[in-house]
Each structure stands twice: as structure tokens, then as C-alpha cells.
Amino acid sequence: MFEGGKMTDGKTVLMDGAGINRALIRIAHEILERNKGVKDIVLIGIRSGGVFLAEGIARQICVIEGGDVSVGAVDITLYRDDCSGHLPHHPVGKTEIPFSLEAKKVILVDDVLYTGRTIRAAMDALMDFGRPQSIQLAVLIDRGHRELPIRADFVGRNVPTSQKENVQVVFDQSNQPIEVVLEK
């Protein structure tokens, strides 16, 4: 079904570590091209996988451009629209944005884009920290099935899925992405 995918234990490996690294390098180049360098760019990863990917993109930008990019993390727990009395409690994580967002070009980073609800919640959270010049979205995987009018500006890979399938980015103990798997 997927080019280059390997089936193991009911899971299909969509991308290995090398493929993920190539995607992050490409995303870094696209961010630099669209924004004409690193001036006023900050990366904000959505907890938890998006944070690790944002750090990876920042490392690639540093290699390509030679300039550092500030990286922060946003936790969206309090902004979710699916929290109600009958759902399990979601623990609140830590938002770490140790810099101003005023007039910045924020690159919001997530691992998998699905319905768009996580991104909407993240944008709501960011607005509590200031008014950025713009918010752009970078995702490693776009699997479709939007419920909101949200699209990614930078995509590592588009993976058409059914709603019954799940796409997961797997990280090792040092928070490096090692593979992307599709579970049926």
C-alpha cells in the first residue's frame, strides 16, 4: 500500500530514521526559503512529539544557515475542545516559551496532522503569549481527514489513511525520531 513500507506485527513502517532526517532537512530548507532566512523566526513544538521535531528542524537550520533559531514548547491540554466530564483526565504539561512572540514568524511544529483540532488549540494557546506576525505550520506527517480549515505549510510526507488507522512517530530514549508507523 505504501511505497517502501515494511509490515511488522500489523504495523507498516512508513519512514525510517534516515527518511525522517531527510524530511526534516527539506522542511528546514523550505522554512528558510519561504521566510528569506532566520530573521524573526521562532519554532514552537506541540508537546510532546512536536517539540522533539522542532529541535531537529532548528539543528538543521543552524547547519544550513549558521544562525540559531529559538525553540519553545506549547502544551495544549487546557485548550482542547474534547475535554469534558466523561473523558479521561489529560495531565497538564509545561509550556515553555522563554522569548517574546510579538512580531515573530512562528513556525508551529507537530508530528502528525489529522483533524486540525490540535493545531487550533495550539494557536489559541500561542495567542495568550503575544501576537506573532504570522503562524506557519510544519508537520512530519499529514494524514488528511480535516475537521477544521487548517493546512500545513511544510509537510514531510502526505500519507492518505482511513479513519480507523493510526499514524505514530516513534522516538528513542534520547527523543530522536526513529520511525513512523501506520497501525491498522
C-alpha positions as CSV (number, residue, x, y, z in Angstrom):
1,M,0.0,0.0,0.0
2,F,2.8,2.5,0.8
3,E,6.0,2.8,-1.1
4,G,8.9,1.5,0.9
5,G,6.7,0.4,3.8
6,K,7.6,-2.8,5.7
7,M,4.9,-4.8,7.5
8,T,5.8,-5.9,11.0
9,D,3.4,-7.1,13.7
10,G,0.4,-5.5,12.0
11,K,2.3,-2.2,11.7
12,T,3.6,-0.7,8.5
13,V,6.8,1.3,8.8
14,L,6.2,4.4,6.6
15,M,9.5,6.1,7.3
16,D,12.7,5.0,9.0
17,G,15.2,7.3,10.8
18,A,17.0,8.3,7.6
19,G,13.8,9.1,5.9
20,I,12.7,11.3,8.8
21,N,16.0,13.1,8.8
22,R,15.7,13.8,5.1
23,A,12.2,15.2,5.6
24,L,13.4,17.5,8.5
25,I,16.3,18.7,6.3
26,R,13.8,19.5,3.5
27,I,11.4,21.2,5.8
28,A,14.3,23.4,7.2
29,H,15.2,24.4,3.7
30,E,11.6,25.3,2.8
31,I,11.2,27.3,6.0
32,L,14.4,29.3,5.2
33,E,13.3,29.8,1.6
34,R,9.8,31.0,2.4
35,N,11.0,33.3,5.2
36,K,14.1,34.5,3.4
37,G,16.5,33.4,6.2
38,V,16.2,33.1,10.0
39,K,15.3,36.7,10.9
40,D,12.4,36.9,13.3
41,I,11.7,33.1,13.1
42,V,11.0,31.0,16.2
43,L,10.0,27.4,16.4
44,I,7.3,26.2,18.8
45,G,6.7,22.4,19.1
46,I,3.5,21.0,20.3
47,R,4.1,18.7,23.3
48,S,5.4,16.1,23.1
49,G,6.5,14.9,19.6
50,G,6.3,18.3,18.0
51,V,8.9,19.6,20.5
52,F,11.5,17.0,19.5
53,L,10.9,17.6,15.8
54,A,11.1,21.4,16.3
55,E,14.5,20.9,18.0
56,G,15.6,18.7,15.0
57,I,14.5,21.3,12.5
58,A,16.3,24.0,14.5
59,R,19.5,21.9,14.4
60,Q,19.2,21.6,10.6
61,I,18.5,25.4,10.2
62,C,21.7,26.0,12.2
63,V,23.7,23.7,9.9
64,I,22.3,25.3,6.7
65,E,22.2,28.9,7.7
66,G,24.7,29.1,10.5
67,G,22.2,31.1,12.7
68,D,20.4,29.9,15.8
69,V,16.7,29.8,16.0
70,S,14.8,30.0,19.3
71,V,12.8,26.9,20.1
72,G,9.9,26.7,22.6
73,A,7.2,24.2,23.6
74,V,3.5,24.6,24.0
75,D,1.1,22.3,25.9
76,I,-2.4,22.4,24.6
77,T,-4.2,20.4,27.3
78,L,-6.2,23.4,28.7
79,Y,-7.2,24.5,25.2
80,R,-8.5,21.1,23.9
81,D,-12.1,21.0,22.8
82,D,-12.6,17.4,23.7
83,C,-12.2,17.7,27.5
84,S,-15.5,17.0,29.3
85,G,-16.6,15.1,32.4
86,H,-16.9,11.8,30.6
87,L,-13.4,11.7,29.1
88,P,-10.3,10.6,30.9
89,H,-8.3,13.3,32.6
90,H,-5.5,14.7,30.5
91,P,-2.4,15.7,32.6
92,V,-1.3,19.3,32.0
93,G,2.2,19.6,30.6
94,K,4.5,22.5,30.7
95,T,4.5,25.3,28.1
96,E,8.0,26.8,27.7
97,I,8.2,29.9,25.6
98,P,11.2,31.9,27.0
99,F,11.0,34.6,24.4
100,S,8.5,37.1,23.1
101,L,6.2,36.1,20.2
102,E,5.5,39.8,19.3
103,A,6.1,40.4,15.6
104,K,7.8,37.0,15.2
105,K,7.2,34.4,12.5
106,V,6.2,31.4,14.5
107,I,6.7,28.0,13.0
108,L,4.3,25.7,14.8
109,V,5.6,22.1,14.7
110,D,3.7,18.9,15.2
111,D,4.4,15.3,14.4
112,V,1.1,14.2,12.8
113,L,-1.7,16.4,11.4
114,Y,-5.1,14.8,11.4
115,T,-8.3,16.6,12.1
116,G,-6.7,20.0,12.8
117,R,-8.1,20.3,16.3
118,T,-4.7,20.1,18.0
119,I,-3.4,22.9,15.8
120,R,-6.4,25.1,16.6
121,A,-5.8,24.5,20.3
122,A,-2.1,25.3,19.9
123,M,-2.9,28.6,18.1
124,D,-5.3,29.6,20.9
125,A,-2.5,28.9,23.4
126,L,0.0,30.9,21.5
127,M,-2.2,34.0,21.4
128,D,-2.0,34.1,25.2
129,F,1.7,34.7,24.8
130,G,1.5,37.6,22.3
131,R,0.6,38.5,18.8
132,P,3.0,37.0,16.3
133,Q,3.5,38.4,12.8
134,S,2.4,35.1,11.4
135,I,2.0,31.4,12.3
136,Q,3.1,28.8,9.8
137,L,2.6,25.1,10.4
138,A,5.2,22.3,9.9
139,V,4.3,18.7,10.3
140,L,6.2,15.5,9.7
141,I,3.1,13.6,8.5
142,D,-0.2,14.9,7.1
143,R,-2.7,12.1,7.1
144,G,-5.8,14.0,6.0
145,H,-9.3,13.9,7.5
146,R,-9.6,17.6,8.5
147,E,-12.5,18.7,10.6
148,L,-11.3,22.4,10.5
149,P,-10.0,24.5,7.7
150,I,-6.3,24.1,8.6
151,R,-3.5,23.1,6.3
152,A,0.3,22.6,6.8
153,D,2.7,25.0,5.1
154,F,5.6,22.5,5.4
155,V,4.9,18.7,5.2
156,G,7.4,15.9,5.5
157,R,5.1,13.3,3.9
158,N,1.4,13.1,3.0
159,V,0.0,9.7,4.0
160,P,-3.6,9.0,3.0
161,T,-5.2,6.9,5.7
162,S,-8.6,5.6,6.8
163,Q,-10.1,7.0,10.0
164,K,-9.7,3.5,11.5
165,E,-5.9,3.6,11.1
166,N,-3.4,5.4,13.4
167,V,-0.1,7.0,12.5
168,Q,2.5,7.3,15.1
169,V,6.0,8.8,15.2
170,V,8.2,6.7,17.4
171,F,11.1,8.3,19.4
172,D,14.0,6.6,21.1
173,Q,15.2,7.3,24.7
174,S,17.1,10.4,23.6
175,N,14.0,11.8,21.9
176,Q,15.3,11.2,18.4
177,P,12.6,10.1,15.9
178,I,13.4,6.6,14.8
179,E,10.4,5.6,12.6
180,V,6.9,6.5,11.6
181,V,4.4,3.6,11.7
182,L,0.9,3.0,10.5
183,E,-1.3,0.8,12.7
184,K,-4.4,-0.8,11.2
